[in-house]
Amino acid sequence: MKIKYRIINMVQKITLRELSSIPPLFTFQERYLLSQELLRKDLYPPIPLWFRGSKEGEWIIWGKGLVDQLKDLNKQEVLVRRFGPDELTSTDALILWMGLEHREEEWDSYRVQELSALPTPLQTLVAELKLDLKTAMRVKSLPLRILEAFIPLLETFSYSQRRIFLRLFFEVFHRDQLDTMKGLELVTYLVSSPNPLEELHRIRYPEFHRLEQSYRATVDPILKGSGIQVSPPSYFEGTRFKVEFCFEKGTQLKKKAQILQKLSETIDSVINRLTHDAI
């Protein structure tokens, strides 16, 4: 049996100056940091370097943030582990990056293969834990130009808002059979909107928003300034409304009861109209 020795990937030290001339393989943002005490004692994971061949040269797989920390400590040398051309694949390199950057996450080879197949904008969001892999896989068929146009807007959202926005846009894109140019026009429109997520929800569910406007136009004038909140059933499915208010004195309760009495004289027609339109 022939044994293949992997001498090239032994841990060694190189100068920070030499490492600074090696480009990063991935452009993902790195957040993993170590304490200064551990860095001074060289107690950090060796930075993986991948020599991909004479034409492509050598690349840093992970460790840009670590290098910046070492520079701040005026360290002259850094621990690295070098890999040769045949020792890694692109998927292996991505597994290394995810494993070193996100030690608390479990990224098996199957999930990393899915990640590596994503368009770059989605791959970056998932690698930086700004989007879940399931959502990214669902919307990955969106044109690349649209995904690239999204990035500045998506960066302003929370994690959950990002997921909702991408799923809604994906549904609108396919429902309305948009092409790339029409999709870009929609992105531009949403970016200029005061509330892009709310506006996209209105586009995705126009009937729901029409019902909501009809409801508010009828109920809000009666309740305005009363401190009473009357909530319709979710998505106007059903007839169970919820009333909420607070009071401290009997006179306050009496006043609220009078307002509710006034609402009761018109609410049946509102409920009938809304539930009929919702069917």
C-alpha positions as CSV (number, residue, x, y, z in Angstrom):
1,M,0.0,0.0,0.0
2,K,1.4,3.4,-1.0
3,I,1.3,6.0,1.8
4,K,0.9,9.7,0.8
5,Y,2.8,11.9,3.3
6,R,1.5,15.4,3.8
7,I,4.7,17.1,4.8
8,I,3.7,20.5,3.3
9,N,0.9,21.2,5.7
10,M,3.0,21.0,8.9
11,V,2.6,24.0,11.2
12,Q,5.3,26.5,10.7
13,K,6.0,30.2,11.3
14,I,6.3,32.9,8.6
15,T,6.6,36.6,8.9
16,L,3.6,38.8,9.0
17,R,5.1,40.8,6.1
18,E,5.1,37.6,3.9
19,L,1.6,36.8,5.0
20,S,0.4,40.3,4.2
21,S,1.2,39.7,0.5
22,I,-1.0,36.6,0.3
23,P,-4.6,37.4,-0.8
24,P,-7.7,36.0,1.0
25,L,-9.6,33.2,-0.7
26,F,-13.0,34.4,0.6
27,T,-14.2,37.9,1.1
28,F,-16.5,37.0,4.0
29,Q,-16.3,39.2,7.1
30,E,-14.5,37.6,10.0
31,R,-15.5,38.3,13.6
32,Y,-13.7,35.6,15.5
33,L,-11.3,37.2,18.0
34,L,-8.9,35.9,20.7
35,S,-7.6,37.5,23.9
36,Q,-4.3,39.3,23.7
37,E,-2.9,36.9,26.3
38,L,-3.5,33.9,24.1
39,L,-2.1,35.7,21.0
40,R,1.1,36.7,22.8
41,K,1.6,33.0,23.8
42,D,0.9,31.8,20.2
43,L,-2.2,29.9,21.5
44,Y,-4.3,30.4,18.4
45,P,-5.3,28.2,15.5
46,P,-2.7,28.2,12.7
47,I,-3.8,30.2,9.7
48,P,-4.5,27.8,6.8
49,L,-2.8,28.7,3.5
50,W,-3.6,26.9,0.3
51,F,-1.1,26.8,-2.6
52,R,-3.4,26.1,-5.5
53,G,-0.7,25.8,-8.2
54,S,1.9,27.8,-10.0
55,K,-0.7,29.7,-12.0
56,E,-3.1,30.5,-9.1
57,G,-0.6,30.9,-6.3
58,E,-1.2,30.8,-2.6
59,W,-4.3,32.0,-0.7
60,I,-5.3,32.6,2.9
61,I,-8.3,30.4,3.6
62,W,-9.1,32.1,7.0
63,G,-7.5,34.4,9.5
64,K,-7.6,38.0,8.2
65,G,-9.1,39.2,11.5
66,L,-6.4,37.2,13.4
67,V,-3.7,38.8,11.4
68,D,-5.0,42.3,12.2
69,Q,-4.9,41.4,15.9
70,L,-1.3,40.2,15.7
71,K,-0.3,43.4,13.9
72,D,-1.7,45.4,16.7
73,L,0.5,43.5,19.1
74,N,3.5,44.1,16.9
75,K,4.1,40.4,16.4
76,Q,6.6,39.7,13.7
77,E,5.7,36.1,12.9
78,V,2.6,34.1,12.7
79,L,1.7,30.4,12.8
80,V,0.4,28.9,9.6
81,R,-0.5,25.5,8.1
82,R,0.2,25.2,4.4
83,F,-1.8,22.9,2.1
84,G,-0.7,21.8,-1.3
85,P,-2.7,21.8,-4.6
86,D,-4.0,18.3,-4.3
87,E,-4.8,18.4,-0.6
88,L,-7.9,20.5,-0.7
89,T,-10.9,21.2,-2.8
90,S,-12.9,24.4,-2.8
91,T,-15.5,22.7,-0.7
92,D,-12.8,21.6,1.8
93,A,-11.5,25.2,2.0
94,L,-15.0,26.4,2.7
95,I,-15.5,23.8,5.4
96,L,-12.2,25.0,7.0
97,W,-13.4,28.7,6.9
98,M,-16.8,27.8,8.4
99,G,-15.3,25.6,11.1
100,L,-12.7,28.1,12.2
101,E,-15.0,31.1,12.1
102,H,-18.1,29.5,13.5
103,R,-16.9,27.0,16.1
104,E,-20.3,26.8,17.8
105,E,-22.1,25.8,14.5
106,E,-22.1,22.3,13.0
107,W,-21.3,22.5,9.3
108,D,-21.1,19.1,7.7
109,S,-19.9,18.5,4.2
110,Y,-23.4,18.3,2.8
111,R,-24.4,21.8,4.2
112,V,-21.1,23.3,3.0
113,Q,-21.6,21.9,-0.5
114,E,-25.0,23.6,-0.6
115,L,-23.4,26.8,0.7
116,S,-20.7,26.6,-2.0
117,A,-23.3,26.3,-4.7
118,L,-25.0,29.6,-3.7
119,P,-24.5,32.8,-5.7
120,T,-21.9,35.0,-4.0
121,P,-24.2,37.5,-2.4
122,L,-26.2,34.7,-0.7
123,Q,-23.1,32.7,0.1
124,T,-21.7,35.8,1.9
125,L,-24.8,36.4,3.9
126,V,-25.0,32.7,5.1
127,A,-21.3,32.5,5.8
128,E,-21.5,35.7,8.0
129,L,-24.6,34.2,9.7
130,K,-26.8,37.0,8.4
131,L,-29.2,34.6,6.7
132,D,-30.2,30.9,7.1
133,L,-29.1,28.3,4.6
134,K,-32.7,27.2,4.0
135,T,-33.9,30.6,2.9
136,A,-30.8,31.1,0.7
137,M,-31.4,27.8,-1.0
138,R,-35.0,28.7,-1.7
139,V,-34.3,32.1,-3.4
140,K,-31.0,31.2,-5.1
141,S,-32.6,31.1,-8.5
142,L,-33.2,34.9,-8.4
143,P,-31.0,36.6,-11.0
144,L,-27.5,37.5,-9.8
145,R,-28.0,41.2,-10.7
146,I,-31.0,41.4,-8.4
147,L,-29.3,39.7,-5.5
148,E,-26.4,42.1,-5.8
149,A,-28.7,45.1,-5.9
150,F,-30.3,43.8,-2.7
151,I,-27.2,43.8,-0.5
152,P,-27.2,47.4,0.7
153,L,-30.9,47.2,1.6
154,L,-30.6,43.8,3.3
155,E,-27.7,45.0,5.5
156,T,-30.2,47.5,7.1
157,F,-32.6,44.6,8.2
158,S,-32.5,42.4,11.2
159,Y,-32.0,38.6,10.7
160,S,-35.7,37.8,10.6
161,Q,-36.5,40.8,8.4
162,R,-33.9,39.6,5.9
163,R,-35.6,36.2,5.7
164,I,-39.1,37.6,5.3
165,F,-38.0,40.2,2.7
166,L,-36.2,37.6,0.5
167,R,-39.1,35.1,0.6
168,L,-41.7,37.8,-0.2
169,F,-39.6,39.1,-3.1
170,F,-39.0,35.6,-4.4
171,E,-42.8,34.9,-4.4
172,V,-43.7,38.3,-6.1
173,F,-40.9,37.7,-8.7
174,H,-42.4,34.4,-9.7
175,R,-46.1,35.2,-9.2
176,D,-45.8,38.2,-11.6
177,Q,-43.4,36.5,-13.9
178,L,-40.9,39.3,-13.8
179,D,-37.7,39.4,-15.8
180,T,-34.4,40.7,-14.6
181,M,-35.1,44.3,-15.7
182,K,-38.6,44.4,-14.1
183,G,-37.1,42.8,-11.0
184,L,-34.5,45.5,-10.8
185,E,-37.1,48.2,-11.2
186,L,-39.0,46.7,-8.2
187,V,-35.8,46.7,-6.2
188,T,-35.2,50.4,-7.0
189,Y,-38.8,51.2,-6.0
190,L,-38.5,49.3,-2.7
191,V,-35.2,50.9,-1.8
192,S,-36.8,54.4,-2.3
193,S,-39.8,53.4,-0.1
194,P,-39.9,54.7,3.5
195,N,-40.7,51.2,4.7
196,P,-39.5,48.6,2.1
197,L,-40.6,45.5,3.9
198,E,-44.1,46.8,4.6
199,E,-44.4,48.0,1.0
200,L,-43.3,44.6,-0.3
201,H,-45.8,42.9,2.0
202,R,-48.5,45.1,0.5
203,I,-47.4,44.1,-3.1
204,R,-47.4,40.4,-2.1
205,Y,-50.8,40.5,-0.4
206,P,-52.8,43.4,-2.0
207,E,-56.2,42.0,-0.9
208,F,-55.2,41.8,2.7
209,H,-54.0,45.4,2.7
210,R,-57.2,46.5,1.0
211,L,-59.3,44.9,3.7
212,E,-57.1,46.4,6.4
213,Q,-57.6,49.9,4.9
214,S,-61.3,49.4,4.7
215,Y,-61.4,48.3,8.3
216,R,-59.3,51.2,9.6
217,A,-61.4,53.7,7.7
218,T,-64.5,52.6,9.5
219,V,-63.2,51.8,13.0
220,D,-60.4,54.3,13.6
221,P,-62.6,57.5,13.5
222,I,-64.8,56.1,16.3
223,L,-61.9,55.0,18.5
224,K,-59.5,57.9,17.9
225,G,-58.1,59.3,21.2
226,S,-60.2,56.8,23.3
227,G,-57.3,54.6,24.3
228,I,-59.4,51.6,23.1
229,Q,-57.8,49.1,20.7
230,V,-60.0,46.8,18.7
231,S,-57.9,44.2,16.8
232,P,-59.4,42.2,13.9
233,P,-58.7,38.5,13.5
234,S,-55.4,37.7,11.8
235,Y,-55.6,38.2,8.0
236,F,-59.4,38.8,8.6
237,E,-60.0,35.1,8.7
238,G,-62.9,34.6,11.1
239,T,-65.1,37.0,13.2
240,R,-63.4,37.1,16.6
241,F,-62.3,40.6,17.4
242,K,-60.2,41.6,20.4
243,V,-60.9,44.7,22.6
244,E,-58.2,46.1,24.9
245,F,-58.3,49.2,27.1
246,C,-57.2,50.4,30.5
247,F,-59.1,52.6,33.1
248,E,-58.5,53.9,36.6
249,K,-62.0,55.3,37.5
250,G,-65.6,54.4,37.0
251,T,-66.1,57.6,34.9
252,Q,-63.3,56.5,32.6
253,L,-64.9,53.1,32.2
254,K,-68.3,54.7,31.5
255,K,-66.8,56.8,28.8
256,K,-65.2,53.9,27.1
257,A,-68.4,51.9,27.4
258,Q,-70.2,54.7,25.5
259,I,-67.6,54.6,22.8
260,L,-67.9,50.9,22.5
261,Q,-71.7,51.3,22.4
262,K,-71.3,53.6,19.4
263,L,-69.0,51.1,17.7
264,S,-71.4,48.3,18.3
265,E,-74.0,50.1,16.2
266,T,-71.8,49.8,13.1
267,I,-69.4,46.9,13.7
268,D,-71.8,44.2,12.4
269,S,-71.9,45.7,8.9
270,V,-68.1,46.1,9.0
271,I,-67.6,42.5,10.0
272,N,-70.0,41.2,7.4
273,R,-68.3,43.2,4.6
274,L,-64.8,42.2,5.6
275,T,-65.5,38.5,6.1
276,H,-67.5,38.5,2.8
277,D,-64.6,40.2,0.9
278,A,-62.1,37.9,2.5
279,I,-63.7,34.7,1.2
